[in-house]
Amino acid sequence: MNIFENKMGLVLPGGGARGAYQIGVLKGINEILPDRVKNPFSTISGTSVGAINASVIASKADSFIDAVDLLNDIWSNFKTNRVYKTDSLTMFKSSLHWLVTIVSGGTLVKNPKSLLNNSPLRNLLSESINLDHIRSNIDEGNLEAFAITAAGYSSRKSITFFQSNKKNINWEKFRRKGIESRATTDHLMASVALPLIFPAVKIDNEFFGDGAMRHATPLSPAIRLGAEKLLIITTDNNKKNPDTDERDHPSIGEIGGYMLDALFSSGLLSDLERLDRINQIIKHSGNGPINTASKQMKHLDYCIISPSKDINLIAEGHFSELPYSIKLLLRGLGLNNKSQSELLSFLLFESSFTQELIELGFQDAIEQKEQIKSIFQ
């Protein structure tokens, strides 16, 4: 049984194919920590692709090494067609469906559910992850809580589905809600359902989309479920602002990439600013925790690890490895092998790209070795 001296929460945000970076960081953590077998995280919370990575760690919480090895094996051998269908016939039908719908105003055919068909991802998740082990790991003390978040289209709320060793701790706040629920493949597919790109998923009579939507407080689930420290692995791009002189009007692909980047990074950055303010208030009060009408606010240490290199530049170098049908689609949206659009880095599920991100994540973790060791003390 794992006894958690430090209530360390792991927070894994979304980012599409960029999620490979998180695997590299986890590999680095596995090297850095003294006990490389025991799961070091009492609470694991993930959103979108981060939910998938989180579910693997939670399902193998009895052995952190095995969890990291499985994630590394999956991400190091990725092909785009393991995530969404890329054959020419499927892509042609999808393009034609969208065209006819737009031209006819939806009178000739039903409105399309999404641009891409990600049924291969569902098969991969079902084959690779034993989600039933999450509950058994919690019962055996290898984990205290696990959470994944999706966005409800009808309720207009960010819904966190969680499992915990505590009872009756559901919560409901403005535009967000926590529901105790056993994780299923549907929950994972819902959390990664990028709007318009992947189809929404129905759970308990409501359709859900990507968890980053409306997720204004991505740190909250881990904290609510008992985390007293946080380790956050973000795929935020750290991209420098380009020279805006003599630039063409942004293409549809560039705008789409910008929207996805904002979707995955804005909530986290705002929540970190909020946490910093609370920590400063508590520090200057000199009286320890501060009680409010509904809860107690305590100082909360965190460590955030993010890419040290521009992921868009890395993705640009791997454009040629995309399936031909996807290259045509992206070129139709105004992107090519010279385009530094976020959209490419989200959809580029090719092993050469994911392996480079894994190596980047590993090196970044080693560079922050002392910070990582310090947060676990």
Sequence and secondary structure as in RCSB ss.txt:
>XXXX:A:sequence
MNIFENKMGLVLPGGGARGAYQIGVLKGINEILPDRVKNPFSTISGTSVGAINASVIASKADSFIDAVDLLNDIW
SNFKTNRVYKTDSLTMFKSSLHWLVTIVSGGTLVKNPKSLLNNSPLRNLLSESINLDHIRSNIDEGNLEAFAITA
AGYSSRKSITFFQSNKKNINWEKFRRKGIESRATTDHLMASVALPLIFPAVKIDNEFFGDGAMRHATPLSPAIRL
GAEKLLIITTDNNKKNPDTDERDHPSIGEIGGYMLDALFSSGLLSDLERLDRINQIIKHSGNGPINTASKQMKHL
DYCIISPSKDINLIAEGHFSELPYSIKLLLRGLGLNNKSQSELLSFLLFESSFTQELIELGFQDAIEQKEQIKSI
FQ
>XXXX:A:secstr
    SS EEEEE   GGGGHHHHHHHHHHHHHSS SSS   SEEEEETHHHHHHHHHHHTTT HHHHHHHHHHHH
HT  GGGTS   HHHHHHHHHHHHHHHHHTTSSS   S SS  HHHHHHHHHH  THHHHHHHHTTS SEEEEEE
EETTT  EEEEEEESSSS  EEETTEEEEE    HHHHHHHT  TTTS  EEETTEEEE TTTT S TTHHHHHT
T SEEEEE           TT     HHHHHHHHHHHHHHHHHHHHHHHHHHHHHHHHHH SSSEE SS EE   
EEEEE  SS HHHHHHTTGGGS HHHHHHHHHTT  TT   HHHHHH   HHHHHHHHHHHHHHHHHTHHHHHHH
T 
